[in-house]
């Protein structure tokens, strides 16, 4: 039996698995029991993800991000969905080892792949396990919003369709608001940009969200560009395997007198409270917030997950790695706290 008793860091918690659901032959959902004292810490937005600590005999552990397929408005407990991949250590370990009653070490919900308002009309694209954050947005928009939702969901064949029964039931419950378009490679071949553009034309005024393999998302981007959908209304979720250990507490940074003398100043709003900090030019925002004992959200510290995304309200930063952010996110002021270093002398940033 796999059990974890003590967290490896101050930010992570141990959660009990309350259920494991076999969705398809190679896909399982893991439902977590969240005790009352952790409800606030594990409150999440539609489209966010959890970071799980997975044991490894070779490295001790690996960290993997999995999207929440549950909705905070329709589901009693958070649920991540994991699809087995041939070369994926994390997905294979979870599919082979996890059962109800066992425990996993988990970081709180994170991510910016979430609508600012649920009252929009939504055009959603998912491929394979990319449906997980998309169905969270879909369920939330239908129950809390007022607009229409169109889902284009691509899979290899009918047996590969995750949440098929749930989608069918939702389509029956919301016949005038939800349209589900299944695209099966076994029937139609791989979708082309022209074919997806033809599907998207009636919905060019909608807000678009997409998640799936890189080639699929490239095709969707090309299709939406063809129909003239502004980049500001196109949102993509990107995941990379995390190479570091986000569960370990970070050692505080040491700042020389010379660095302190040339530091910028920053007003950071975190959980509604504004903190004024000195920000040395060579340190990241996450580093200086941790040094001050602030509970800043972060996972990988490598710019690979988006957990530390925040918004620049005033000033300018530079970032080494920001590939998980779309160009429209950066244009809207989103930055990664673990990659951001100050350029201007004064900044205002909001988490």
GUZAVEX-511238 format. One record per residue: x, z, y of N, C-alpha, C in turn. Coordinates in steps of 0.05 Angstrom, whole numbers, plus 32768, in hexadecimal, padded with zeros to 4 digits. Layout:
XZYXZYXZY...
//
This chain:
801180007FE8800080008000801180008019800A7FF0802D801A7FEE8045800E8000805B801E80148063801580268078802B802A808C8023802E80A58036803480BB802C804E80C7803E806180CB8035807B80D5803E808280F18056807880F8806280808112806980668121805F8063813A8066804C814A8084804B8150808E8033815380AA802F815980B180308177809C8032818780A0803481A48089804281B1808C804781CB8077805781D9805E804781E08060802C81E08049801C81E88038801481D08043801381B88034800A81A18024802081948010801981858000802D81777FFC8023815A7FF4803681497FEE8030812D7FD0802D812A7FC7801681217FAA8012811D7FA5800E80FF7F8E801880F77F85801480DB7F757FFA80D97F7A7FEB80C47F6A7FD380BE7F507FDB80B17F3A7FD580BF7F207FDD80B47F147FC880A17F1D7FAF80A47F127F9A80927F257F8280937F267F73807D7F347F59807C7F207F4580727F1C7F3080817F087F1B807B7F157F0180737F0F7EF7805C7F197EDD80547F097EC780617F147EB980757F067EA580847F067E8A80767F1E7E81806E7F227E69805E7F377E6F80497F3E7E5B80397F517E6080247F6C7E6A802F7F737E6280477F8D7E6B80527F8B7E7A806C7F747E8580727F707E94808B7F617EAE80867F6C7EC380927F5F7EDE80907F5C7EEA80AC7F477EF980AF7F437F0880C87F497F2680C27F577F3380D47F5D7F4F80D27F4F7F5E80E87F3D7F7180DF7F2D7F8080F27F3A7F9C80F47F3D7FA5810D7F4A7FBF81127F357FD4811B7F397FEC81107F2A8003811A7F39801081327F2C801181487F38801D81607F2C803881667F3B804D81647F2F8068816A7F27806A81877F14807D818C7F09808081A77F1E808481BC7F33809381B57F48809981CA7F58808181D17F57806C81C27F66805381C87F54803D81D27F3A804281D67F28802D81DE7F30802081F87F38802F820C7F40802482267F5A801482237F6D801E82137F868010820F7F827FF582017F6E7FF481F07F6A7FDB81E17F517FCB81EA7F487FD182037F347FBF820F7F427FA582147F347F8F820F7F407F7482117F2D7F60821D7F397F4A82277F2A7F3482337F287F1E821E7F137F0D82207F107EF7820E7F297EE482107F357EDD81F97F4C7ECB81F87F677ED981F77F677EF481F87F807F0281F77F8A7F0581DA7FA27F1181D67FAE7F1481BC7FB97F3081B77FBF7F36819E7FCD7F4E81967FE97F46818B7FFC7F58818F80167F54818380197F68816C801E7F5D815480207F6E813C803D7F71813380447F888129805E7F8D811E805C7F8A80FF806B7F7680F580697F6F80D980837F7780CB80827F8680B5809A7F8F80A880AA7F77809D80C47F79809D80D57F65809180ED7F72808480F37F6B806B810A7F76805D81247F6D806981247F558076813D7F4A808181447F56809D812F7F5880AE81357F6080CA81287F7B80D1811A7F8880BE810B7FA080C480EF7F9B80CD80EC7F8880DF80D17F8080E780D37F6680F780BC7F5980FA80B97F42810C80A07F47811D809F7F3D813580877F40814680797F258148805F7F258145804F7F0C814680367F118157802F7EFD816780177EFF817880007EF081697FE97EFD81687FD17EF0815C7FB97EF4816E7FAC7EDE81747F957EDF81867F7E7EEF817A7F6F7EFC818C7F577F0A81857F407EF681827F357EF4816A7F1E7EE281667F047EF0816C7F057F0A81707EED7F1981777EE87F1781957ED07F1E819D7EC97F1F81B97EC47F3C81C17ECE7F4581D87EC97F6181E07EAC7F6681E57E9C7F5181E87E7F7F5481EE7E6D7F5281D57E777F4681C07E657F4281A87E6F7F4F818F7E887F59818E7E937F6481767E9A7F81817A7E957F9181667E997FAE81687EB77FB581677EC77FA5815A7EE37FAB81567EF47F93815B7F0D7F9681647F1F7F7F81687F277F73814D7F297F58814D7F2F7F4981347F427F33813B7F597F32812D7F6B7F1B812F7F687F0A81167F6C7EF081197F6A7EDE81027F847ED080FD7F8D7ED080E47FA87EC780DD7FA67EB180C87FB27E9980CF7FB27E8380BC7FCE7E8180B07FCE7E8080957FE77E7D80877FF57E62808D800E7E638094801E7E4B809880357E4B8084803D7E34807B80517E328065806B7E40806C80747E3E8085808D7E4B808C808A7E63809F80727E6E80A0806D7E8480B2806F7E9F80A480847EAE80A980887EC7809B80717EDB80A2806B7EDD80BC80577EF080C4803C7EEB80B880327ED280BA80187ECB80AF80167ECF8091802B7EC78083802B7ECB8066802B7EE8805E803B7EF9806C803C7F15806680217F22806A80147F1C80817FFA7F2780867FE57F1E80727FE57F04806B7FD17EFA80587FD67F05803C7FEE7F0C80357FF57F16801A7FF27F3480177FF67F43802D7FF97F60802B7FE47F7180377FD67F68804B7FC57F7A805A7FA97F7C804E7FA07F95804B7F857F9B80417F797FB180517F5E7FB4804F7F507FCA805D7F5C7FE580567F5F7FF6806A7F6A801080657F878013806C7F957FFC806D7FB17FFD80747FB47FFE80927FCD8001809C7FD2800480B87FE77FEF80C27FE57FE980DB7FF97FD780E880007FE2810380187FDD810C80217FE58127801A7FCE8139800D7FD5815080017FC0816180077FC7817E800D7FB2818E800E7FB581AB7FF37FB081B87FED7FBB81CE7FD37FB781DB7FCE7F9981E27FB47F9281E67FAD7F7681EC7FBC7F6B82047FC37F5182047FD17F44821A7FCA7F27821A7FD37F1982307FCF7EFC82327FBD7EF582497FC27EDC82537FB37ED2826B7FA17EBA82647F9E7EB5824A7F8D7E9F82417F707EA982417F657EAF82587F4B7EBB825A7F3D7EB282747F237EAC82737F167EA2828B7F147EB782A07F167EAE82B97F127EC082D07EF47EC882D37EE37EB582CB7EC67EBA82CB7EBA7EAE82B27EA67EBB82A67E997EB1828E7E807EA082957E7B7E9D82AF7E647E8D82B87E6A7E6F82BB7E827E6782B57E897E4A82B67E7C7E3B829F7E7B7E2182A27E777E0F828A7E927E0B827D7E947E0D82637EAE7E0C82557EAF7DF582427EC67DE782437ECD7DD3822F7EE57DDE821F7EE07DE582067EF47DF381F67EFF7DE181E07F197DE181DC7F267DD281C77F367DE581B57F317DE2819B7F407DF281887F497DE081717F607DE681657F697DD8814D7F737DED81397F697DEC81207F727E00810C7F6D7E1C81167F827E2D81137F807E49811B7F7F7E4C81397F837E3681487F807E3781657F637E3E816E7F517E3F815B7F357E4781617F347E6481697F487E7581617F447E9281647F407E9B81817F517E9581947F4A7E9E81AF7F327E8F81BB7F2F7E7681B27F197E6581BC7EFE7E7081B57EFB7E7A819C7EE07E8481947EDB7E9F81A27EEF7EAD81A97EEC7EC681B97EE07EBF81D57EEB7EAA81E17EE07EA181FB7EC47E9681F87EC07E8681E37EA67E7A81DD7E907E8F81DB7E947EA381CA7E807EB881C57E7B7EC881DF7E917ECE81EE7E8E7EDD82067E7E7ECE821B7E847EB4821E7E767EA482327E587EA1822B7E527E9F82127E367E9B820A7E267EB5820F7E327ECC820A7E237EE5820C7E237EF182287E397EEC82377E3C7EF882527E397EE482697E3E7ECB82637E3D7EB682787E227EA882797E217E94828A7E087E85828F7E0C7E67828B7E257E5E82857E2A7E4182847E287E3682687E2F7E1C82657E2F7E0F824C7E4B7E0F82407E4C7E0D82257E667E0E82177E677DF682037E7C7DE782057E817DD181F27E9B7DD781E37E9A7DD781C97EB27DDC81B87EB97DC381A87ED17DBA81AB7EDC7DA4819A7EF17DB281887EEB7DB1816E7EFB7DC0815A7F067DAE81457F207DAB81447F2E7D9981327F3A7DA7811A7F367D9C81027F417DA780E97F487D9080D67F577D9880C17F5E7D8380AD7F457D79809E7F347D8C80957F1D7D8580867F087D9B80897EF17D98807C7EDB7DAB80807EE37DC780767EF37DC880607EFB7DE280557F0D7DF280677F1A7DE4807A7F2D7DF1808D7F1F7DFD80A57F067DF980A87EF87E0280C17EF57E2180C07F027E2E80D27F007E4B80D47EE77E5280E47ED97E6780DD7EC17E7080EB7EAA7E5C80EA7EA97E4C80D47E957E3780D37E787E4280D47E737E5780C57E587E6380C57E527E7080E07E657E7D80EB7E617E8B81057E5B7E76811B7E697E60811B7E647E4B812F7E497E3E812A7E417E3A81117E277E2F810B7E117E4181157E147E5B81117DFF7E6E811A7DFE7E6F81387E147E6E81457E147E6E81637E077E54816E7E0C7E3E81617E007E25816A7DE27E2681677DD87E3381527DBB7E36814E7DB07E4981627DBF7E5E81697DB57E73817B7DB47E6981987DC77E57819F7DC97E4D81BB7DC87E2F81BB7DB17E2381B37DAF7E0681AF7DB27DF681C97DAB7E0281E07DAD7DF481F97DC77DF982087DD77E0C81FE7DEF7E14820D7E097E0E81FE7E077E0C81E37E207E0981D37E1F7DEF81C47E347DDF81C77E377DC681B77E527DC981A87E517DC6818E7E697DC7817D7E6E7DAC81717E867DA181777E8F7D87816C7EA67D8C81597EA17D87813F7EB67D8A812B7EC57D7081287EE07D7181297EF07D5981257F017D5E810C7EFA7D4F80F67F087D5380DD7F1B7D3C80D87F357D4380D47F497D2E80CF7F437D1E80B67F377D2B80A27F307D1E80897F1B7D08808D7F0B7D0A80A27EF67CF780A87EFE7CE480BE7F087CEF80D47F0D7CDF80EC7F2A7CD980F27F3D7CE580E27F597CE380E97F607CF681007F797CF581087F827D06811E7F757CFC81387F6C7D0E81497F5F7D0681627F747CFA81757F6C7CE581837F7E7CD981977F757CE281B37F867CDE81C67F7F7CE681E27F677CD681EC7F657CBD81E57F4E7CAC81EE7F347CB781E27F357CBE81C87F1D7CC881BB7F147CE381C77F277CF581CC7F207D0E81D87F177D0B81F57F237CF882037F1A7CF2821F7EFD7CE9821F7EF67CD8820C7EDA7CCF820A7EC77CE682067ECF7CF981F57EBF7D1181F17EBD7D22820A7ED37D23821A7ED47D3582317EC77D2B824A7EC27D11824C7EB87D0582647E9F7D13826F7E8B7D1A825F7E737D27826A7E797D4382747E907D4E826E7E957D6A82747EAD7D6E82877EB27D5982977ECB7D5A82A87EC97D7082BD7EB17D7B82C37EAF7D9082D77EB17DAC82CA7EB57DAD82B07EB67DC682A17ED27DD382A47ED57DEC829B7EEE7DF982997EF87DF6827D7F117DEC82797F1B7DE5825F7F307DFA82557F2D7E02823C7F407E14822E7F477E0782147F617E08820C7F697DFC81F37F7E7E0D81E57F7D7E0C81CA7F917E1A81BA7F947E0B81A07FAD7E0781977FB27DF9817E7FCF7DF0817D7FD67DE181697FF27DD781677FFA7DC6817F80147DC68185801E7DB8819D80157D9B81A080167D8A818B800E7D6F818D7FF07D6C81947FE07D7E81897FC37D7D818F7FBF7D8481AD7FCC7D9881B77FC87D9F81D37FD37D8A81E67FE97D7D81DE7FF37D6781EE7FDE7D5181F07FD07D4B81DA7FBB7D3781D97FA47D3F81EB7F9C7D5981EA7F867D6281FA7F8E7D6082187FA67D69821F7FAF7D67823B7FAD7D4A82457FB67D3882347FB67D1B823C7F997D1282407F877D1A822E7F6B7D1382307F5E7D1D82497F637D37824F7F577D4382677F627D3782817F7B7D2F82807F887D2282977F7B7D06829B7F747CF982857F677CDF82867F4C7CE082947F3D7CF5828E7F227CF8829A7F237D0482B67F3B7D0C82BF7F3E7D1582DA7F387D3382DE7F397D4282C87F357D5F82CB7F4D7D6C82D97F497D7A82EF7F5F7D8782FE7F6E7D9A82EC7F897D9B82EF7F997DAC82DF7F917DCA82E27F877DD182F97F807DEC82FE7F697DF682EC7F5A7DE282E17F447DEA82CF7F4B7DE582B17F647DE282AC7F6D7DDD82907F807DF482887F797E0282737F887E1A826A7F907E17824D7FAA7E1C82477FB47E19822C7FC17E3282237FBD7E3A820A7FCA7E5181FE7FE27E4881EE7FF97E5481F480127E4D81E6801E7E6681D980257E6481BF80327E7A81B2804D7E7181A780617E8381A9807B7E7F819D80807E98818B80907E93817680987EAA816580AB7EBC817680A67ED6817680B77EE8818680D07EEF817680E77EEC818381007EF28176810A7F0E817B81017F1B819081097F36819680F77F4B818980FA7F64819180EA7F7A818780DA7F86819E80C27F7D81A380B37F8881BA80A87FA481B580AB7FAE819C80A17FC9819680B57FDF819D80CE7FD881A080E37FEC81A780E27FF281C480E5800B81CC80E7801281E88101800781F381007FFD820C81177FF28219812880078227814280048225815480178233815180118251815180268262814E8021827F81668012828A81618001829D81777FF182A88187800282BB81A17FFC82BD81B2800982CF81B87FF782E781B4800282FF81B77FF2831881CE7FFC832881E07FEA832F81F77FF2833F81EF7FF6835D82008004836C81FB8008838881F97FEE8397820A7FDB838F820A7FC0839C81EF7FB2839781E57FB3837E81CB7FA7837881B57FB4838881B57FCF838981A07FDE839781A07FD783B581B77FD283C181B87FCC83DE81AC7FB183E481AD7F9E83D281A37F8483D781877F7F83CB817A7F9483C281617F9183B3814A7F8983C581377F7A83B9811E7F7483C6810B7F8C83C380F57F8B83D080E07F9F83CC80C77F9183C280B97F9F83B180A17F9483A5808B7FA983A480737FA083AB805B7FB083A7804D7FA6838E804C7FB6837A80407FAE836080267FBD835C80107FAE83587FF77FBB83527FF37FBA83337FF17FD283277FEE7FD4830A7FD77FE883057FC27FDE82F77FAA7FEF82F17F9E7FFA830B7F9E7FEA83207F927FF383397FA38004834B7FBB800B83427FCC801C83527FE4800C835C7FEB800E837680017FFF8381801A80108381803080048377804A80128376805E80028387806C800F83988081800183A8809C8006839B80AA7FF1839380C37FF3838480D97FE3839180F17FED838D81097FDD8394810F7FCB837C81157FB1838281187F9D836D81327F8E837081477F98836281617F8A8362815F7F6D8359816F7F5C8365816C7F3F836181717F36834481827F45833581897F3D831A81777F49830481647F5A830D81537F6782FA81377F5A82F9812B7F5B82E281107F5082DF80FB7F6582E980E37F5B82EE80CE7F6D82F780C87F8282E180C67F7982C880C17F8C82B280D77FA182B180F07F9A82B481067FAD82B381037FC382C880FD7FBB82E180FC7FD082F680E37FE182F380CD7FD682E980B57FE682E580B97FFA82CE80C67FF182B980CD800482A380DF801A82AC80F2801382BE8105802782C880F7803D82D880E0803582E480D0804982F380BB805782E380BB805182C980A8805F82B7808C805482B88089803B82C2806E802F82C48067802282A9804D802382A2804380188289803D7FFB828C80527FEB8291804F7FCE829680497FC0827B80367FAD827B80317F9F826280477F8A825C80517F8B824480657F77823C80677F78821E80717F62821280767F6181F580937F5981F080987F3F81F480B17F3381EA80C97F3681FD80C57F38821780D97F37822C80EB7F1E822A80E17F09821E80EF7EF0821B80E07ED8822780C97EDE823480B97EC8824080AB7EB8822B80A57EC38214809A7EB481FE807D7EBA81F880727ECF820480577ED881FB80427ED98212804A7EDE822A80377EE08240802B7EFB824480347F10823580287F2A8238802C7F36825480427F2F826180497F3B827A80407F2A8292802E7F17828D80267F0582A380197F1582B9801F7F0E82D280147F1B82EA80137F06830080097F0E831780057EFA832D80157F02834580237EEF835080317EF3836A801D7EEE838180187F03839080077F0183A780167EFA83C1802F7F0283C180407EFD83D9805D7EFD83D0806D7EEA83DA80897EE783D3808E7ED283BE80A77ED183B480AF7EBC83A180C27EC8838D80BF7EBF837480D27EC7835F80DD7EAF835180F27EB3834180FD7E9E833080FB7EA8831380F77E95830080F47E9D82E481067E8B82D381137E9782BF81237E8782AC81127E78829880FF7E85828C80EF7E79827780D27E7F827C80C27E6A828180A57E6E828680957E598278809E7E50826180917E3A825380747E41824A806F7E5B824680547E63823D803F7E60825380487E5D826C80367E59828280327E3C828780187E34828B80137E198293801B7E1482B080207DFB82B880277DF582D480117E0082E77FF87DFD82DE7FE27E0782F07FE27E2582F37FEB7E3382DD7FED7E5082DF80037E5882F4801A7E4A82F3802F7E50830580277E4A832280187E338325800F7E2C833F7FFB7E40834A7FEC7E4D83387FD97E6183407FE67E7C834680017E7E8341800F7E97834880167EA88330800F7E9F831880167EAF830080347EAE82FC80407EC582F4805C7EC782EC805E7ED882D380757ED782C7807B7EE982B0808D7EFF82BB80847F1882B980937F2E82C380AE7F3282B680B07F2A829D80C97F2E828E80DE7F19829580D57F0482A480E87EEF82AC80EC7EED82CA80DB7EFB82D980DB7EF882F680F17F09830480FF7EFB831681137F098327810D7F01834481117F13835781087F0D837281197EF98381810C7EE88390811A7ED583A281177EDE83BF80FE7EE583C680F97EEF83E280FF7F0D83E381007F1883FC81077F34840080F07F4783FA80D77F3D83FD80C07F4E83F980AB7F3E83E8809F7F4C83D5808B7F3F83C480747F5283BF805D7F4683B980467F5483AF803C7F47839580397F58838180327F4E8366801C7F5F835A800A7F52834C7FF37F5F83407FF27F5A83227FEF7F6F83127FEA7F6D82F67FCC7F6F82F0
//
